[in-house]
Amino acid sequence: MAKEESSEIKLRITLDENRIPEKLNWSAEDGGIVNEEAKAMLLSVWDSKNKESLKIDLWTKDMPLDEMKIFFHQTLLSLSDTFMKATQDEKMTATMKDFCAYFAEKLELEA
């Protein structure tokens, strides 16, 4: 029988008195990341029993709006790449990338 291995990703969220995130820190020691600060995070997990996506979306109260727009754009681009790797659906991936370009244009993110 093969030896079972595991890896951990840890999240620490510091909240203010109203339970609004003030600080986000994360660690993934296998990747060499220890207690790194972040301003925002999006986490999705698939619940196969209920056939639905569960998510946690957090950002600190000092996350700048212009950075949030860039964060979303980069996340959408990354999801397009992940979709391609997972499905090999080139046509839909191209459609998703087209939307990302439209998104960036409307938010004036790219020259």
Phi and psi in radians as a Rosetta constraint file:
Dihedral C 1 N 2 CA 2 C 2 CIRCULARHARMONIC -1.262 0.35
Dihedral N 2 CA 2 C 2 N 3 CIRCULARHARMONIC 2.525 0.35
Dihedral C 2 N 3 CA 3 C 3 CIRCULARHARMONIC -1.254 0.35
Dihedral N 3 CA 3 C 3 N 4 CIRCULARHARMONIC 2.269 0.35
Dihedral C 3 N 4 CA 4 C 4 CIRCULARHARMONIC -1.369 0.35
Dihedral N 4 CA 4 C 4 N 5 CIRCULARHARMONIC 2.284 0.35
Dihedral C 4 N 5 CA 5 C 5 CIRCULARHARMONIC -1.974 0.35
Dihedral N 5 CA 5 C 5 N 6 CIRCULARHARMONIC 2.757 0.35
Dihedral C 5 N 6 CA 6 C 6 CIRCULARHARMONIC -2.536 0.35
Dihedral N 6 CA 6 C 6 N 7 CIRCULARHARMONIC 2.852 0.35
Dihedral C 6 N 7 CA 7 C 7 CIRCULARHARMONIC -2.494 0.35
Dihedral N 7 CA 7 C 7 N 8 CIRCULARHARMONIC 2.604 0.35
Dihedral C 7 N 8 CA 8 C 8 CIRCULARHARMONIC -2.124 0.35
Dihedral N 8 CA 8 C 8 N 9 CIRCULARHARMONIC 2.491 0.35
Dihedral C 8 N 9 CA 9 C 9 CIRCULARHARMONIC -2.072 0.35
Dihedral N 9 CA 9 C 9 N 10 CIRCULARHARMONIC 2.163 0.35
Dihedral C 9 N 10 CA 10 C 10 CIRCULARHARMONIC -1.951 0.35
Dihedral N 10 CA 10 C 10 N 11 CIRCULARHARMONIC 2.435 0.35
Dihedral C 10 N 11 CA 11 C 11 CIRCULARHARMONIC -2.100 0.35
Dihedral N 11 CA 11 C 11 N 12 CIRCULARHARMONIC 2.380 0.35
Dihedral C 11 N 12 CA 12 C 12 CIRCULARHARMONIC -2.227 0.35
Dihedral N 12 CA 12 C 12 N 13 CIRCULARHARMONIC 2.130 0.35
Dihedral C 12 N 13 CA 13 C 13 CIRCULARHARMONIC -2.023 0.35
Dihedral N 13 CA 13 C 13 N 14 CIRCULARHARMONIC 2.091 0.35
Dihedral C 13 N 14 CA 14 C 14 CIRCULARHARMONIC -1.649 0.35
Dihedral N 14 CA 14 C 14 N 15 CIRCULARHARMONIC 2.189 0.35
Dihedral C 14 N 15 CA 15 C 15 CIRCULARHARMONIC -1.895 0.35
Dihedral N 15 CA 15 C 15 N 16 CIRCULARHARMONIC 2.653 0.35
Dihedral C 15 N 16 CA 16 C 16 CIRCULARHARMONIC -1.487 0.35
Dihedral N 16 CA 16 C 16 N 17 CIRCULARHARMONIC -3.034 0.35
Dihedral C 16 N 17 CA 17 C 17 CIRCULARHARMONIC -1.129 0.35
Dihedral N 17 CA 17 C 17 N 18 CIRCULARHARMONIC -0.331 0.35
Dihedral C 17 N 18 CA 18 C 18 CIRCULARHARMONIC -1.733 0.35
Dihedral N 18 CA 18 C 18 N 19 CIRCULARHARMONIC 0.195 0.35
Dihedral C 18 N 19 CA 19 C 19 CIRCULARHARMONIC 1.147 0.35
Dihedral N 19 CA 19 C 19 N 20 CIRCULARHARMONIC 0.527 0.35
Dihedral C 19 N 20 CA 20 C 20 CIRCULARHARMONIC -1.649 0.35
Dihedral N 20 CA 20 C 20 N 21 CIRCULARHARMONIC 2.311 0.35
Dihedral C 20 N 21 CA 21 C 21 CIRCULARHARMONIC -1.052 0.35
Dihedral N 21 CA 21 C 21 N 22 CIRCULARHARMONIC 2.235 0.35
Dihedral C 21 N 22 CA 22 C 22 CIRCULARHARMONIC -1.776 0.35
Dihedral N 22 CA 22 C 22 N 23 CIRCULARHARMONIC -0.624 0.35
Dihedral C 22 N 23 CA 23 C 23 CIRCULARHARMONIC -2.470 0.35
Dihedral N 23 CA 23 C 23 N 24 CIRCULARHARMONIC 2.495 0.35
Dihedral C 23 N 24 CA 24 C 24 CIRCULARHARMONIC -2.150 0.35
Dihedral N 24 CA 24 C 24 N 25 CIRCULARHARMONIC 2.242 0.35
Dihedral C 24 N 25 CA 25 C 25 CIRCULARHARMONIC -2.285 0.35
Dihedral N 25 CA 25 C 25 N 26 CIRCULARHARMONIC 2.573 0.35
Dihedral C 25 N 26 CA 26 C 26 CIRCULARHARMONIC -2.468 0.35
Dihedral N 26 CA 26 C 26 N 27 CIRCULARHARMONIC 2.678 0.35
Dihedral C 26 N 27 CA 27 C 27 CIRCULARHARMONIC -2.388 0.35
Dihedral N 27 CA 27 C 27 N 28 CIRCULARHARMONIC 2.418 0.35
Dihedral C 27 N 28 CA 28 C 28 CIRCULARHARMONIC -2.486 0.35
Dihedral N 28 CA 28 C 28 N 29 CIRCULARHARMONIC 1.445 0.35
Dihedral C 28 N 29 CA 29 C 29 CIRCULARHARMONIC -1.032 0.35
Dihedral N 29 CA 29 C 29 N 30 CIRCULARHARMONIC -0.578 0.35
Dihedral C 29 N 30 CA 30 C 30 CIRCULARHARMONIC -1.077 0.35
Dihedral N 30 CA 30 C 30 N 31 CIRCULARHARMONIC -0.481 0.35
Dihedral C 30 N 31 CA 31 C 31 CIRCULARHARMONIC -1.687 0.35
Dihedral N 31 CA 31 C 31 N 32 CIRCULARHARMONIC 0.094 0.35
Dihedral C 31 N 32 CA 32 C 32 CIRCULARHARMONIC 1.368 0.35
Dihedral N 32 CA 32 C 32 N 33 CIRCULARHARMONIC 0.337 0.35
Dihedral C 32 N 33 CA 33 C 33 CIRCULARHARMONIC -1.891 0.35
Dihedral N 33 CA 33 C 33 N 34 CIRCULARHARMONIC 2.103 0.35
Dihedral C 33 N 34 CA 34 C 34 CIRCULARHARMONIC -2.272 0.35
Dihedral N 34 CA 34 C 34 N 35 CIRCULARHARMONIC 2.018 0.35
Dihedral C 34 N 35 CA 35 C 35 CIRCULARHARMONIC 0.928 0.35
Dihedral N 35 CA 35 C 35 N 36 CIRCULARHARMONIC 0.769 0.35
Dihedral C 35 N 36 CA 36 C 36 CIRCULARHARMONIC -1.367 0.35
Dihedral N 36 CA 36 C 36 N 37 CIRCULARHARMONIC 2.483 0.35
Dihedral C 36 N 37 CA 37 C 37 CIRCULARHARMONIC -1.503 0.35
Dihedral N 37 CA 37 C 37 N 38 CIRCULARHARMONIC 2.515 0.35
Dihedral C 37 N 38 CA 38 C 38 CIRCULARHARMONIC -2.386 0.35
Dihedral N 38 CA 38 C 38 N 39 CIRCULARHARMONIC 2.745 0.35
Dihedral C 38 N 39 CA 39 C 39 CIRCULARHARMONIC -1.757 0.35
Dihedral N 39 CA 39 C 39 N 40 CIRCULARHARMONIC -0.339 0.35
Dihedral C 39 N 40 CA 40 C 40 CIRCULARHARMONIC -2.692 0.35
Dihedral N 40 CA 40 C 40 N 41 CIRCULARHARMONIC 2.749 0.35
Dihedral C 40 N 41 CA 41 C 41 CIRCULARHARMONIC -2.678 0.35
Dihedral N 41 CA 41 C 41 N 42 CIRCULARHARMONIC 2.561 0.35
Dihedral C 41 N 42 CA 42 C 42 CIRCULARHARMONIC -2.248 0.35
Dihedral N 42 CA 42 C 42 N 43 CIRCULARHARMONIC 2.202 0.35
Dihedral C 42 N 43 CA 43 C 43 CIRCULARHARMONIC -2.277 0.35
Dihedral N 43 CA 43 C 43 N 44 CIRCULARHARMONIC 2.195 0.35
Dihedral C 43 N 44 CA 44 C 44 CIRCULARHARMONIC -2.153 0.35
Dihedral N 44 CA 44 C 44 N 45 CIRCULARHARMONIC 2.417 0.35
Dihedral C 44 N 45 CA 45 C 45 CIRCULARHARMONIC -2.278 0.35
Dihedral N 45 CA 45 C 45 N 46 CIRCULARHARMONIC 2.599 0.35
Dihedral C 45 N 46 CA 46 C 46 CIRCULARHARMONIC -1.693 0.35
Dihedral N 46 CA 46 C 46 N 47 CIRCULARHARMONIC 2.150 0.35
Dihedral C 46 N 47 CA 47 C 47 CIRCULARHARMONIC -1.654 0.35
Dihedral N 47 CA 47 C 47 N 48 CIRCULARHARMONIC 1.690 0.35
Dihedral C 47 N 48 CA 48 C 48 CIRCULARHARMONIC -1.231 0.35
Dihedral N 48 CA 48 C 48 N 49 CIRCULARHARMONIC -0.454 0.35
Dihedral C 48 N 49 CA 49 C 49 CIRCULARHARMONIC -1.119 0.35
Dihedral N 49 CA 49 C 49 N 50 CIRCULARHARMONIC -0.800 0.35
Dihedral C 49 N 50 CA 50 C 50 CIRCULARHARMONIC -1.703 0.35
Dihedral N 50 CA 50 C 50 N 51 CIRCULARHARMONIC -0.009 0.35
Dihedral C 50 N 51 CA 51 C 51 CIRCULARHARMONIC 0.928 0.35
Dihedral N 51 CA 51 C 51 N 52 CIRCULARHARMONIC 0.935 0.35
Dihedral C 51 N 52 CA 52 C 52 CIRCULARHARMONIC -2.605 0.35
Dihedral N 52 CA 52 C 52 N 53 CIRCULARHARMONIC 2.702 0.35
Dihedral C 52 N 53 CA 53 C 53 CIRCULARHARMONIC -1.565 0.35
Dihedral N 53 CA 53 C 53 N 54 CIRCULARHARMONIC 2.326 0.35
Dihedral C 53 N 54 CA 54 C 54 CIRCULARHARMONIC -1.927 0.35
Dihedral N 54 CA 54 C 54 N 55 CIRCULARHARMONIC 2.477 0.35
Dihedral C 54 N 55 CA 55 C 55 CIRCULARHARMONIC -2.497 0.35
Dihedral N 55 CA 55 C 55 N 56 CIRCULARHARMONIC 2.732 0.35
Dihedral C 55 N 56 CA 56 C 56 CIRCULARHARMONIC -2.257 0.35
Dihedral N 56 CA 56 C 56 N 57 CIRCULARHARMONIC 2.080 0.35
Dihedral C 56 N 57 CA 57 C 57 CIRCULARHARMONIC -2.077 0.35
Dihedral N 57 CA 57 C 57 N 58 CIRCULARHARMONIC 2.036 0.35
Dihedral C 57 N 58 CA 58 C 58 CIRCULARHARMONIC -2.335 0.35
Dihedral N 58 CA 58 C 58 N 59 CIRCULARHARMONIC 2.551 0.35
Dihedral C 58 N 59 CA 59 C 59 CIRCULARHARMONIC -2.615 0.35
Dihedral N 59 CA 59 C 59 N 60 CIRCULARHARMONIC 2.617 0.35
Dihedral C 59 N 60 CA 60 C 60 CIRCULARHARMONIC -1.339 0.35
Dihedral N 60 CA 60 C 60 N 61 CIRCULARHARMONIC 2.746 0.35
Dihedral C 60 N 61 CA 61 C 61 CIRCULARHARMONIC -1.210 0.35
Dihedral N 61 CA 61 C 61 N 62 CIRCULARHARMONIC -0.209 0.35
Dihedral C 61 N 62 CA 62 C 62 CIRCULARHARMONIC -1.811 0.35
Dihedral N 62 CA 62 C 62 N 63 CIRCULARHARMONIC 0.286 0.35
Dihedral C 62 N 63 CA 63 C 63 CIRCULARHARMONIC -1.229 0.35
Dihedral N 63 CA 63 C 63 N 64 CIRCULARHARMONIC 2.059 0.35
Dihedral C 63 N 64 CA 64 C 64 CIRCULARHARMONIC -1.171 0.35
Dihedral N 64 CA 64 C 64 N 65 CIRCULARHARMONIC 2.470 0.35
Dihedral C 64 N 65 CA 65 C 65 CIRCULARHARMONIC -1.026 0.35
Dihedral N 65 CA 65 C 65 N 66 CIRCULARHARMONIC -0.733 0.35
Dihedral C 65 N 66 CA 66 C 66 CIRCULARHARMONIC -1.109 0.35
Dihedral N 66 CA 66 C 66 N 67 CIRCULARHARMONIC -0.640 0.35
Dihedral C 66 N 67 CA 67 C 67 CIRCULARHARMONIC -1.241 0.35
Dihedral N 67 CA 67 C 67 N 68 CIRCULARHARMONIC -0.594 0.35
Dihedral C 67 N 68 CA 68 C 68 CIRCULARHARMONIC -1.093 0.35
Dihedral N 68 CA 68 C 68 N 69 CIRCULARHARMONIC -0.698 0.35
Dihedral C 68 N 69 CA 69 C 69 CIRCULARHARMONIC -1.132 0.35
Dihedral N 69 CA 69 C 69 N 70 CIRCULARHARMONIC -0.723 0.35
Dihedral C 69 N 70 CA 70 C 70 CIRCULARHARMONIC -1.159 0.35
Dihedral N 70 CA 70 C 70 N 71 CIRCULARHARMONIC -0.726 0.35
Dihedral C 70 N 71 CA 71 C 71 CIRCULARHARMONIC -1.010 0.35
Dihedral N 71 CA 71 C 71 N 72 CIRCULARHARMONIC -0.805 0.35
Dihedral C 71 N 72 CA 72 C 72 CIRCULARHARMONIC -1.127 0.35
Dihedral N 72 CA 72 C 72 N 73 CIRCULARHARMONIC -0.751 0.35
Dihedral C 72 N 73 CA 73 C 73 CIRCULARHARMONIC -1.055 0.35
Dihedral N 73 CA 73 C 73 N 74 CIRCULARHARMONIC -0.828 0.35
Dihedral C 73 N 74 CA 74 C 74 CIRCULARHARMONIC -1.136 0.35
Dihedral N 74 CA 74 C 74 N 75 CIRCULARHARMONIC -0.612 0.35
Dihedral C 74 N 75 CA 75 C 75 CIRCULARHARMONIC -1.149 0.35
Dihedral N 75 CA 75 C 75 N 76 CIRCULARHARMONIC -0.745 0.35
Dihedral C 75 N 76 CA 76 C 76 CIRCULARHARMONIC -1.099 0.35
Dihedral N 76 CA 76 C 76 N 77 CIRCULARHARMONIC -0.732 0.35
Dihedral C 76 N 77 CA 77 C 77 CIRCULARHARMONIC -1.073 0.35
Dihedral N 77 CA 77 C 77 N 78 CIRCULARHARMONIC -0.758 0.35
Dihedral C 77 N 78 CA 78 C 78 CIRCULARHARMONIC -1.114 0.35
Dihedral N 78 CA 78 C 78 N 79 CIRCULARHARMONIC -0.698 0.35
Dihedral C 78 N 79 CA 79 C 79 CIRCULARHARMONIC -1.117 0.35
Dihedral N 79 CA 79 C 79 N 80 CIRCULARHARMONIC -0.617 0.35
Dihedral C 79 N 80 CA 80 C 80 CIRCULARHARMONIC -1.077 0.35
Dihedral N 80 CA 80 C 80 N 81 CIRCULARHARMONIC -0.791 0.35
Dihedral C 80 N 81 CA 81 C 81 CIRCULARHARMONIC -1.104 0.35
Dihedral N 81 CA 81 C 81 N 82 CIRCULARHARMONIC -0.755 0.35
Dihedral C 81 N 82 CA 82 C 82 CIRCULARHARMONIC -1.131 0.35
Dihedral N 82 CA 82 C 82 N 83 CIRCULARHARMONIC -0.708 0.35
Dihedral C 82 N 83 CA 83 C 83 CIRCULARHARMONIC -1.031 0.35
Dihedral N 83 CA 83 C 83 N 84 CIRCULARHARMONIC -0.745 0.35
Dihedral C 83 N 84 CA 84 C 84 CIRCULARHARMONIC -1.104 0.35
Dihedral N 84 CA 84 C 84 N 85 CIRCULARHARMONIC -0.805 0.35
Dihedral C 84 N 85 CA 85 C 85 CIRCULARHARMONIC -1.060 0.35
Dihedral N 85 CA 85 C 85 N 86 CIRCULARHARMONIC -0.671 0.35
Dihedral C 85 N 86 CA 86 C 86 CIRCULARHARMONIC -1.383 0.35
Dihedral N 86 CA 86 C 86 N 87 CIRCULARHARMONIC -0.539 0.35
Dihedral C 86 N 87 CA 87 C 87 CIRCULARHARMONIC -2.077 0.35
Dihedral N 87 CA 87 C 87 N 88 CIRCULARHARMONIC -0.342 0.35
Dihedral C 87 N 88 CA 88 C 88 CIRCULARHARMONIC 1.031 0.35
Dihedral N 88 CA 88 C 88 N 89 CIRCULARHARMONIC 0.420 0.35
Dihedral C 88 N 89 CA 89 C 89 CIRCULARHARMONIC -1.578 0.35
Dihedral N 89 CA 89 C 89 N 90 CIRCULARHARMONIC 1.576 0.35
Dihedral C 89 N 90 CA 90 C 90 CIRCULARHARMONIC -1.147 0.35
Dihedral N 90 CA 90 C 90 N 91 CIRCULARHARMONIC -0.668 0.35
Dihedral C 90 N 91 CA 91 C 91 CIRCULARHARMONIC -1.112 0.35
Dihedral N 91 CA 91 C 91 N 92 CIRCULARHARMONIC -0.837 0.35
Dihedral C 91 N 92 CA 92 C 92 CIRCULARHARMONIC -1.219 0.35
Dihedral N 92 CA 92 C 92 N 93 CIRCULARHARMONIC -0.608 0.35
Dihedral C 92 N 93 CA 93 C 93 CIRCULARHARMONIC -1.068 0.35
Dihedral N 93 CA 93 C 93 N 94 CIRCULARHARMONIC -0.749 0.35
Dihedral C 93 N 94 CA 94 C 94 CIRCULARHARMONIC -1.091 0.35
Dihedral N 94 CA 94 C 94 N 95 CIRCULARHARMONIC -0.679 0.35
Dihedral C 94 N 95 CA 95 C 95 CIRCULARHARMONIC -1.108 0.35
Dihedral N 95 CA 95 C 95 N 96 CIRCULARHARMONIC -0.740 0.35
Dihedral C 95 N 96 CA 96 C 96 CIRCULARHARMONIC -1.118 0.35
Dihedral N 96 CA 96 C 96 N 97 CIRCULARHARMONIC -0.731 0.35
Dihedral C 96 N 97 CA 97 C 97 CIRCULARHARMONIC -1.125 0.35
Dihedral N 97 CA 97 C 97 N 98 CIRCULARHARMONIC -0.655 0.35
Dihedral C 97 N 98 CA 98 C 98 CIRCULARHARMONIC -1.057 0.35
Dihedral N 98 CA 98 C 98 N 99 CIRCULARHARMONIC -0.749 0.35
Dihedral C 98 N 99 CA 99 C 99 CIRCULARHARMONIC -1.092 0.35
Dihedral N 99 CA 99 C 99 N 100 CIRCULARHARMONIC -0.701 0.35
Dihedral C 99 N 100 CA 100 C 100 CIRCULARHARMONIC -1.056 0.35
Dihedral N 100 CA 100 C 100 N 101 CIRCULARHARMONIC -0.699 0.35
Dihedral C 100 N 101 CA 101 C 101 CIRCULARHARMONIC -1.148 0.35
Dihedral N 101 CA 101 C 101 N 102 CIRCULARHARMONIC -0.728 0.35
Dihedral C 101 N 102 CA 102 C 102 CIRCULARHARMONIC -1.089 0.35
Dihedral N 102 CA 102 C 102 N 103 CIRCULARHARMONIC -0.791 0.35
Dihedral C 102 N 103 CA 103 C 103 CIRCULARHARMONIC -0.997 0.35
Dihedral N 103 CA 103 C 103 N 104 CIRCULARHARMONIC -0.844 0.35
Dihedral C 103 N 104 CA 104 C 104 CIRCULARHARMONIC -1.121 0.35
Dihedral N 104 CA 104 C 104 N 105 CIRCULARHARMONIC -0.705 0.35
Dihedral C 104 N 105 CA 105 C 105 CIRCULARHARMONIC -1.088 0.35
Dihedral N 105 CA 105 C 105 N 106 CIRCULARHARMONIC -0.828 0.35
Dihedral C 105 N 106 CA 106 C 106 CIRCULARHARMONIC -1.134 0.35
Dihedral N 106 CA 106 C 106 N 107 CIRCULARHARMONIC -0.557 0.35
Dihedral C 106 N 107 CA 107 C 107 CIRCULARHARMONIC -1.594 0.35
Dihedral N 107 CA 107 C 107 N 108 CIRCULARHARMONIC 0.015 0.35
Dihedral C 107 N 108 CA 108 C 108 CIRCULARHARMONIC 0.959 0.35
Dihedral N 108 CA 108 C 108 N 109 CIRCULARHARMONIC 0.826 0.35
Dihedral C 108 N 109 CA 109 C 109 CIRCULARHARMONIC -1.558 0.35
Dihedral N 109 CA 109 C 109 N 110 CIRCULARHARMONIC -0.451 0.35
Dihedral C 109 N 110 CA 110 C 110 CIRCULARHARMONIC -2.074 0.35
Dihedral N 110 CA 110 C 110 N 111 CIRCULARHARMONIC 2.594 0.35
